[in-house]
Amino acid sequence: MLDAYLPIGYEAILLVNALKQIFAFGFSYGVVPWVTLDGYPGAFGTMAGIQGALMLLGLPLWYFGQRIRHTSGGWKIILS
């Protein structure tokens, strides 16, 4: 974040950290009823599927990342 978007880097890092904490709270709040309902194998299988899908989202970012950063680097919100 800081290397690619220095003018708004600190705000972007704050946003990423806040969203991560909100997701972590929601996950920890809902995991006990989920395991109680589906059992450990069901919850683990679903979590593994979610993790795999999220990791697959990284492939387009790896392939198109330079083009995305170059294009979005000229946006007015980033330059101001």
N, CA, C and O atoms as a MOPAC input file, in Angstrom:
PM7 MOZYME 1SCF
protein

 N      0.81300 1    -1.18300 1     0.00000 1
 C      0.00000 1     0.00000 1     0.00000 1
 C      0.86500 1     1.25900 1     0.00000 1
 O      0.65300 1     2.15900 1    -0.81200 1
 N      1.80900 1     1.32100 1     0.88100 1
 C      2.61100 1     2.54000 1     0.97100 1
 C      3.46100 1     2.75500 1    -0.27200 1
 O      3.63500 1     3.89700 1    -0.70000 1
 N      3.98700 1     1.70600 1    -0.85500 1
 C      4.81800 1     1.86200 1    -2.03900 1
 C      4.01800 1     2.29400 1    -3.25600 1
 O      4.47600 1     3.13300 1    -4.03200 1
 N      2.82300 1     1.72800 1    -3.43200 1
 C      2.04300 1     2.01200 1    -4.63000 1
 C      1.20600 1     3.27700 1    -4.49900 1
 O      1.02900 1     4.00400 1    -5.47700 1
 N      0.69000 1     3.54900 1    -3.30800 1
 C     -0.23500 1     4.67000 1    -3.11400 1
 C      0.21500 1     5.51700 1    -1.92400 1
 O     -0.50000 1     5.62100 1    -0.92700 1
 N      1.38100 1     6.11200 1    -2.02900 1
 C      1.94700 1     6.87200 1    -0.91700 1
 C      1.06600 1     8.01200 1    -0.42000 1
 O      0.96300 1     8.18700 1     0.79400 1
 N      0.42100 1     8.80200 1    -1.28600 1
 C     -0.37900 1     9.91600 1    -0.75400 1
 C     -1.54600 1     9.47700 1     0.13100 1
 O     -1.93400 1    10.20500 1     1.04500 1
 N     -2.10500 1     8.30700 1    -0.13000 1
 C     -3.22700 1     7.83900 1     0.69000 1
 C     -2.89100 1     6.53500 1     1.39700 1
 O     -3.79200 1     5.82400 1     1.84100 1
 N     -1.62200 1     6.21600 1     1.50700 1
 C     -1.19600 1     4.93800 1     2.06500 1
 C     -1.65300 1     4.69800 1     3.48700 1
 O     -2.09800 1     3.59800 1     3.81500 1
 N     -1.55300 1     5.70600 1     4.33600 1
 C     -1.91000 1     5.51200 1     5.73900 1
 C     -3.41200 1     5.30700 1     5.90800 1
 O     -3.83900 1     4.50000 1     6.73300 1
 N     -4.20900 1     6.02800 1     5.13700 1
 C     -5.65500 1     5.84100 1     5.20000 1
 C     -6.04400 1     4.46500 1     4.66900 1
 O     -6.94500 1     3.82000 1     5.20500 1
 N     -5.36800 1     4.01900 1     3.62000 1
 C     -5.66400 1     2.70000 1     3.04900 1
 C     -5.30700 1     1.59300 1     4.02800 1
 O     -6.05900 1     0.62800 1     4.16900 1
 N     -4.17300 1     1.71700 1     4.70600 1
 C     -3.78800 1     0.71300 1     5.69500 1
 C     -4.76900 1     0.70400 1     6.85500 1
 O     -5.10900 1    -0.36300 1     7.36500 1
 N     -5.22800 1     1.87100 1     7.27900 1
 C     -6.22200 1     1.94700 1     8.34400 1
 C     -7.51600 1     1.25900 1     7.92900 1
 O     -8.11800 1     0.54100 1     8.72800 1
 N     -7.94400 1     1.46800 1     6.70500 1
 C     -9.16500 1     0.84000 1     6.21000 1
 C     -9.01600 1    -0.67800 1     6.13600 1
 O     -9.92500 1    -1.40600 1     6.53500 1
 N     -7.89700 1    -1.15500 1     5.63800 1
 C     -7.67200 1    -2.59600 1     5.54100 1
 C     -7.66200 1    -3.22000 1     6.93200 1
 O     -8.26500 1    -4.27400 1     7.13700 1
 N     -6.99300 1    -2.59200 1     7.88300 1
 C     -6.92600 1    -3.12400 1     9.23700 1
 C     -8.30000 1    -3.12000 1     9.90100 1
 O     -8.65200 1    -4.08300 1    10.58300 1
 N     -9.08100 1    -2.06200 1     9.71600 1
 C    -10.41700 1    -1.99200 1    10.30900 1
 C    -11.32200 1    -3.07800 1     9.74100 1
 O    -12.04500 1    -3.73700 1    10.48900 1
 N    -11.28900 1    -3.27000 1     8.42900 1
 C    -12.11800 1    -4.31400 1     7.81900 1
 C    -11.68700 1    -5.70200 1     8.27800 1
 O    -12.52400 1    -6.58400 1     8.47200 1
 N    -10.38500 1    -5.89600 1     8.44900 1
 C     -9.89200 1    -7.18300 1     8.94300 1
 C    -10.39300 1    -7.45700 1    10.34900 1
 O    -10.78300 1    -8.58300 1    10.66000 1
 N    -10.38700 1    -6.43600 1    11.20300 1
 C    -10.84400 1    -6.61000 1    12.57900 1
 C    -12.34700 1    -6.85700 1    12.65200 1
 O    -12.80500 1    -7.65800 1    13.46700 1
 N    -13.11900 1    -6.17100 1    11.80300 1
 C    -14.56600 1    -6.39700 1    11.77200 1
 C    -14.86400 1    -7.82100 1    11.31900 1
 O    -15.72200 1    -8.48600 1    11.89800 1
 N    -14.16600 1    -8.29400 1    10.29300 1
 C    -14.35600 1    -9.66000 1     9.82200 1
 C    -13.96000 1   -10.65700 1    10.90500 1
 O    -14.66300 1   -11.64600 1    11.11500 1
 N    -12.85700 1   -10.41900 1    11.59100 1
 C    -12.40300 1   -11.33400 1    12.64000 1
 C    -13.40200 1   -11.39800 1    13.77900 1
 O    -13.65300 1   -12.47800 1    14.31600 1
 N    -13.98100 1   -10.26100 1    14.16200 1
 C    -14.98600 1   -10.27300 1    15.22500 1
 C    -16.21000 1   -11.06500 1    14.79200 1
 O    -16.70600 1   -11.90600 1    15.54100 1
 N    -16.69700 1   -10.79900 1    13.58400 1
 C    -17.87400 1   -11.51700 1    13.10800 1
 C    -17.63400 1   -13.01300 1    12.99200 1
 O    -18.51000 1   -13.81800 1    13.30900 1
 N    -16.44500 1   -13.38100 1    12.53600 1
 C    -16.11300 1   -14.79600 1    12.41100 1
 C    -16.05100 1   -15.45500 1    13.77700 1
 O    -16.61900 1   -16.53100 1    13.96600 1
 N    -15.37400 1   -14.83600 1    14.73100 1
 C    -15.26100 1   -15.43900 1    16.05800 1
 C    -16.60000 1   -15.46100 1    16.78800 1
 O    -16.84200 1   -16.33900 1    17.61600 1
 N    -17.45700 1   -14.51300 1    16.49000 1
 C    -18.77800 1   -14.45700 1    17.11300 1
 C    -19.69000 1   -15.55100 1    16.55200 1
 O    -20.54000 1   -16.06800 1    17.27600 1
 N    -19.53000 1   -15.90600 1    15.29300 1
 C    -20.42500 1   -16.85900 1    14.66600 1
 C    -19.90300 1   -18.26900 1    14.53100 1
 O    -20.64500 1   -19.15000 1    14.09900 1
 N    -18.64100 1   -18.52000 1    14.88800 1
 C    -18.06800 1   -19.84200 1    14.64600 1
 C    -18.61400 1   -20.89500 1    15.61900 1
 O    -18.76400 1   -22.05300 1    15.23100 1
 N    -18.90600 1   -20.53600 1    16.84200 1
 C    -19.39700 1   -21.52800 1    17.81100 1
 C    -20.76600 1   -22.06300 1    17.40300 1
 O    -20.93800 1   -23.28200 1    17.37200 1
 N    -21.76000 1   -21.21200 1    17.08700 1
 C    -23.02500 1   -21.78300 1    16.61100 1
 C    -22.87300 1   -22.57300 1    15.30800 1
 O    -23.58000 1   -23.55500 1    15.08200 1
 N    -21.95300 1   -22.13900 1    14.46300 1
 C    -21.72100 1   -22.83100 1    13.19500 1
 C    -21.19100 1   -24.23600 1    13.43500 1
 O    -21.67400 1   -25.18900 1    12.82400 1
 N    -20.20200 1   -24.37900 1    14.31800 1
 C    -19.64700 1   -25.69800 1    14.62800 1
 C    -20.69300 1   -26.55300 1    15.33400 1
 O    -20.76500 1   -27.76000 1    15.10300 1
 N    -21.49600 1   -25.94400 1    16.18400 1
 C    -22.54900 1   -26.68500 1    16.86400 1
 C    -23.57100 1   -27.21800 1    15.86500 1
 O    -24.05200 1   -28.34200 1    16.00800 1
 N    -23.89900 1   -26.42800 1    14.87000 1
 C    -24.90200 1   -26.81800 1    13.88000 1
 C    -24.36200 1   -27.84400 1    12.88200 1
 O    -25.00800 1   -28.86200 1    12.63400 1
 N    -23.18500 1   -27.58800 1    12.31000 1
 C    -22.64600 1   -28.44200 1    11.24200 1
 C    -21.62200 1   -29.45900 1    11.71900 1
 O    -21.31800 1   -30.40100 1    10.98700 1
 N    -21.08700 1   -29.30300 1    12.90400 1
 C    -20.01500 1   -30.17600 1    13.36800 1
 C    -18.67100 1   -29.69500 1    12.84000 1
 O    -18.60100 1   -28.83700 1    11.96000 1
 N    -17.61300 1   -30.26100 1    13.39000 1
 C    -16.27300 1   -29.84500 1    12.97700 1
 C    -15.96800 1   -30.14500 1    11.50400 1
 O    -15.41800 1   -29.28100 1    10.82100 1
 N    -16.30100 1   -31.32500 1    10.99300 1
 C    -15.98000 1   -31.58000 1     9.56900 1
 C    -16.71500 1   -30.64400 1     8.61000 1
 O    -16.13100 1   -30.18200 1     7.63000 1
 N    -17.98100 1   -30.36400 1     8.88000 1
 C    -18.73600 1   -29.47300 1     7.99700 1
 C    -18.19700 1   -28.05400 1     8.02300 1
 O    -18.02800 1   -27.43000 1     6.97500 1
 N    -17.92600 1   -27.54200 1     9.22100 1
 C    -17.39200 1   -26.18200 1     9.34000 1
 C    -15.99200 1   -26.09300 1     8.73900 1
 O    -15.66000 1   -25.11000 1     8.07600 1
 N    -15.16600 1   -27.12400 1     8.97000 1
 C    -13.81800 1   -27.10500 1     8.42100 1
 C    -13.84500 1   -27.15500 1     6.89700 1
 O    -13.07500 1   -26.44800 1     6.24700 1
 N    -14.71100 1   -27.97100 1     6.32000 1
 C    -14.80800 1   -28.05800 1     4.86700 1
 C    -15.24200 1   -26.74000 1     4.25200 1
 O    -14.71000 1   -26.32200 1     3.22400 1
 N    -16.21100 1   -26.08600 1     4.88200 1
 C    -16.66400 1   -24.79700 1     4.36800 1
 C    -15.57100 1   -23.74700 1     4.49900 1
 O    -15.35900 1   -22.95300 1     3.58300 1
 N    -14.88000 1   -23.73900 1     5.62800 1
 C    -13.78200 1   -22.78100 1     5.81400 1
 C    -12.66400 1   -23.02400 1     4.81200 1
 O    -12.07700 1   -22.07300 1     4.29600 1
 N    -12.36500 1   -24.28700 1     4.53200 1
 C    -11.32600 1   -24.59100 1     3.54500 1
 C    -11.75300 1   -24.12800 1     2.15600 1
 O    -10.93100 1   -23.62200 1     1.39200 1
 N    -13.02700 1   -24.29500 1     1.82600 1
 C    -13.52100 1   -23.81900 1     0.53800 1
 C    -13.45400 1   -22.30800 1     0.41500 1
 O    -13.07300 1   -21.78500 1    -0.63200 1
 N    -13.82200 1   -21.60000 1     1.48000 1
 C    -13.74900 1   -20.14000 1     1.47900 1
 C    -12.29700 1   -19.68400 1     1.33600 1
 O    -12.00400 1   -18.77100 1     0.56400 1
 N    -11.39700 1   -20.31800 1     2.07500 1
 C     -9.97800 1   -19.96300 1     2.00400 1
 C     -9.42700 1   -20.20700 1     0.61200 1
 O     -8.68000 1   -19.38200 1     0.08700 1
 N     -9.79000 1   -21.33800 1     0.00400 1
 C     -9.32700 1   -21.63500 1    -1.34700 1
 C     -9.83600 1   -20.62200 1    -2.35800 1
 O     -9.09400 1   -20.19700 1    -3.24400 1
 N    -11.11400 1   -20.22900 1    -2.22800 1
 C    -11.67500 1   -19.23400 1    -3.14700 1
 C    -10.97100 1   -17.89000 1    -2.98700 1
 O    -10.67600 1   -17.22100 1    -3.97700 1
 N    -10.70400 1   -17.49800 1    -1.75500 1
 C    -10.00900 1   -16.23200 1    -1.52800 1
 C     -8.58400 1   -16.27000 1    -2.05900 1
 O     -8.08300 1   -15.26900 1    -2.57100 1
 N     -7.93800 1   -17.40900 1    -1.94200 1
 C     -6.58300 1   -17.52200 1    -2.47400 1
 C     -6.58800 1   -17.47800 1    -4.00100 1
 O     -5.65400 1   -16.95200 1    -4.60600 1
 N     -7.63100 1   -18.02700 1    -4.63200 1
 C     -7.72300 1   -17.96600 1    -6.09100 1
 C     -7.93800 1   -16.54300 1    -6.58600 1
 O     -7.58400 1   -16.21900 1    -7.72000 1
 N     -8.52000 1   -15.68600 1    -5.74100 1
 C     -8.67200 1   -14.28700 1    -6.12000 1
 C     -7.31800 1   -13.58500 1    -6.25600 1
 O     -7.21600 1   -12.55200 1    -6.91900 1
 N     -6.30200 1   -14.13200 1    -5.64300 1
 C     -4.96800 1   -13.55200 1    -5.73800 1
 C     -4.32100 1   -13.73400 1    -7.10000 1
 O     -3.43600 1   -12.96000 1    -7.46800 1
 N     -4.73900 1   -14.73400 1    -7.85200 1
 C     -4.13600 1   -14.97000 1    -9.17300 1
 C     -4.37800 1   -13.82300 1   -10.14400 1
 O     -3.42400 1   -13.38200 1   -10.78400 1
 N     -5.61200 1   -13.31000 1   -10.29000 1
 C     -5.76800 1   -12.14800 1   -11.17300 1
 C     -5.01000 1   -10.92100 1   -10.67100 1
 O     -4.51300 1   -10.12800 1   -11.46900 1
 N     -4.92200 1   -10.76600 1    -9.35800 1
 C     -4.16500 1    -9.63300 1    -8.82600 1
 C     -2.68100 1    -9.78300 1    -9.13300 1
 O     -2.00100 1    -8.79600 1    -9.41300 1
 N     -2.18300 1   -10.99700 1    -9.08200 1
 C     -0.77800 1   -11.21800 1    -9.40300 1
 C     -0.53300 1   -10.94300 1   -10.89200 1
 O      0.48100 1   -10.35100 1   -11.26100 1
 N     -1.45900 1   -11.37400 1   -11.72900 1
 C     -1.27300 1   -11.22500 1   -13.16600 1
 C     -1.51300 1    -9.78700 1   -13.63800 1
 O     -0.74100 1    -9.26300 1   -14.44100 1
 N     -2.58100 1    -9.14700 1   -13.14100 1
 C     -2.95000 1    -7.80500 1   -13.58900 1
 C     -2.54600 1    -6.71100 1   -12.60200 1
 O     -2.88600 1    -5.54800 1   -12.82000 1
 N     -1.84500 1    -7.03600 1   -11.54400 1
 C     -1.54400 1    -6.07500 1   -10.48700 1
 C     -0.79800 1    -4.84100 1   -10.95000 1
 O     -1.14000 1    -3.72700 1   -10.55400 1
 N      0.20300 1    -5.01800 1   -11.77300 1
 C      0.98100 1    -3.87300 1   -12.24200 1
 C      0.10500 1    -2.94200 1   -13.07500 1
 O      0.18500 1    -1.72100 1   -12.93600 1
 N     -0.71700 1    -3.50700 1   -13.92700 1
 C     -1.60700 1    -2.69800 1   -14.75900 1
 C     -2.64400 1    -1.96400 1   -13.90000 1
 O     -2.96900 1    -0.80800 1   -14.17100 1
 N     -3.16200 1    -2.63500 1   -12.86800 1
 C     -4.14000 1    -2.00600 1   -11.97400 1
 C     -3.50400 1    -0.84600 1   -11.22100 1
 O     -4.08700 1     0.23400 1   -11.12700 1
 N     -2.29700 1    -1.07400 1   -10.68100 1
 C     -1.62100 1    -0.00300 1    -9.93700 1
 C     -1.28700 1     1.16800 1   -10.83400 1
 O     -1.42400 1     2.32100 1   -10.42700 1
 N     -0.85300 1     0.88800 1   -12.04200 1
 C     -0.50800 1     1.96000 1   -12.97700 1
 C     -1.74200 1     2.77600 1   -13.34800 1
 O     -1.68100 1     4.00400 1   -13.40100 1
 N     -2.84800 1     2.10600 1   -13.60200 1
 C     -4.07900 1     2.79900 1   -13.97900 1
 C     -4.65300 1     3.59500 1   -12.80800 1
 O     -5.01700 1     4.76100 1   -12.96000 1
 N     -4.73000 1     2.95800 1   -11.64500 1
 C     -5.34200 1     3.64200 1   -10.50500 1
 C     -4.42900 1     4.69200 1    -9.88500 1
 O     -4.89500 1     5.53100 1    -9.11500 1
 N     -3.14900 1     4.66100 1   -10.20400 1
 C     -2.23500 1     5.66700 1    -9.67200 1
 C     -2.51700 1     7.06900 1   -10.18000 1
 O     -2.10500 1     8.03800 1    -9.54300 1
 N     -3.19800 1     7.20800 1   -11.29300 1
 C     -3.52300 1     8.51200 1   -11.84200 1
 C     -4.88400 1     9.04200 1   -11.45200 1
 O     -5.27600 1    10.12000 1   -11.89900 1
 N     -5.61200 1     8.31200 1   -10.63100 1
 C     -6.94000 1     8.76900 1   -10.19600 1
 C     -6.80900 1    10.02100 1    -9.33200 1
 O     -5.82900 1    10.18000 1    -8.60400 1
 N     -7.79200 1    10.90300 1    -9.41500 1
 C     -7.74700 1    12.15800 1    -8.65200 1
 C     -7.72300 1    11.94200 1    -7.15300 1
 O     -7.06200 1    12.68800 1    -6.43100 1
 N     -8.43300 1    10.93200 1    -6.67400 1
 C     -8.48000 1    10.69300 1    -5.22500 1
 C     -7.09900 1    10.33400 1    -4.68200 1
 O     -6.78400 1    10.65200 1    -3.53600 1
 N     -6.28500 1     9.68400 1    -5.48300 1
 C     -4.96000 1     9.28000 1    -5.03600 1
 C     -3.96300 1    10.42000 1    -5.17600 1
 O     -3.05000 1    10.54800 1    -4.36000 1
 N     -4.12400 1    11.24000 1    -6.19000 1
 C     -3.18200 1    12.33300 1    -6.40900 1
 C     -3.42600 1    13.52500 1    -5.49100 1
 O     -2.52300 1    14.33800 1    -5.29500 1
 N     -4.61600 1    13.64700 1    -4.93000 1
 C     -4.91600 1    14.83500 1    -4.10700 1
 C     -4.39700 1    14.70800 1    -2.68900 1
 O     -4.57200 1    15.62300 1    -1.88400 1

